[in-house]
Amino acid sequence: MTQRLQNFIDGAWHSSSAPQVLNVLNPASAQVLAEVPLSPAAEVHQAAETAARAFEGWRRTPAGERVQPLFKLKILLEENLEDLARAITDECGKTRAESIGEMRRAIENVETACGIPMLMQGCNNEDIAAGIDEHMIRQPLGVVAAITPFNFPGMIPFWFLPYAVAAGNCFILKPSERVPFTSWKLFHLMEKAGFPPGVIQLVNGGREAVDAILDHPAIRAVSFVGSTATARYIYSRAAANGKRAQCQGGAKNPVVVMPDADMEMTTRILADSAFGCAGQRCLAASVAITVGDARPGLTERIAEAARNRKVGCGLSSGVEMGPVISLESKARIEGLIAKGEQEGAHILVDGRGGKVAGYEEGFFVFPTILDEVPPGGVSARTEIFGPVLSLMHANTIDQAIKLVNHRAYGNMACIFTSDGANARRFRYEVAAGNVGINVGVAAPMSSFPFSGWGESFFGDLHAQAHHGVEFYTQTKVVVERWPKDWSRKF
Ligand code: NAD
């Protein structure tokens, strides 16, 4: 019988009363892994109210004690790395190496949040006037929630959870209904880490659960990662209800290749960026802009790299790229490739219709390259979120930077060059929050904020590091006078 996933509320596992469940599929084989309930609003309310009660004790727990379950969690995550990576590959389709890499990034965030006794420190000034001192203290908000996407089921919850709970908040996760299995495993480990009941909770679901989070008065802040349309919706509804919100949206990431770049290295890194995780990374390179003489060298090499990439089930040895998440996603990607061709692009490598022996039902799209992509068309501007790289060409770096900045998204932009002046100019002028110089996936480490711009981010404070701590805390300023203070004598 297919396993039905449960919710974790008030320190225990509960079956949802949801009338509707969805099948969770392995995208490599189309086999059903589990069933996920689309929990009703009442179950979100129950989690929020439990969390609000738990907050009274958790916020009074000293920071040094609050991080002890996180230290334990780090060990549990290390000990169960293979099992968690297997869950990610099973439900998300990544290769084993990609899934392990994802979990390493999750663990890094747990480690960084363990520094909360210092990260959360306030500041003060003595004698702002004679005998009067002023202090700024950071206090937790209360109950906070995160709504996460399908493409990093093991990592993205950890952009939020460790900082939120370390800072003294109680946290609710609503994972993507397409990949709930990894969260279910993660919460089984968190159960062993020693968080008091109500501090961390898991509610599976879809739109009804999201709306219940956005509307519940006890939930003070919402973190979101997903497509731009949903990010915009969540940001406005959360704000209308007086909540803090940080909403990371979609992307269309350009990479500029200068004629002085090391073409072998550039090709290898660019292919990993465009086709790694089957192109389903918000930091995937999706448009490569060659400048001047870079064009022939890069075009030939990247086409060869696309043709040679080994596609298959993420668990098979030697496989470099797995399937995309669903049949609908495969159809959407293949439709966008056709649309690109209709708009004038030339299909240099066509990954449509590819089959993997033994996995004939899998949702595979092979690496695809579109050349001579028109700047205003879908291949240049629409997030495809699949293994499709669009090629564009510019005569000068000025033209290339204009093309980079002529788009709505601002998640990442990269340059490949051996000239420091070009690199500096690019870094200075591009409208993107994460910039790579001879790097293809400019993913900020956990000690830096994940700095999307434009339509890739709605909010002020980003995920991770000190931005995460600021997002999950409110400042209190105390101005203090003690009339009998000894300093009055002087
Ligand atoms: P999605 O927007 O479809 O879903 C994300 C979450 O929102 C899920 O939990 C889902 O249940 C919920 N949701 C979806 N539609 C909703 C609606 N209409 N109302 C309320 N809730 C809704 O995104 P996805 O397909 O799971 O993820 C892929 C997207 O995420 C891509 O656009 C990718 O670029 C983006 N992403 C961005 C970043 C970043 O850091 N900027 C990181 C990872 C992924």
Residues whose N, C-alpha, C, O or C-beta is under 5 A from the ligand:
A	BS01	NAD	I147 T148 P149 F150 K174 P175 S176 E177 G205 G206 R207 V210 V225 G226 S227 T228 T230 Q248 G249 G250 A251 C282 G452 S456
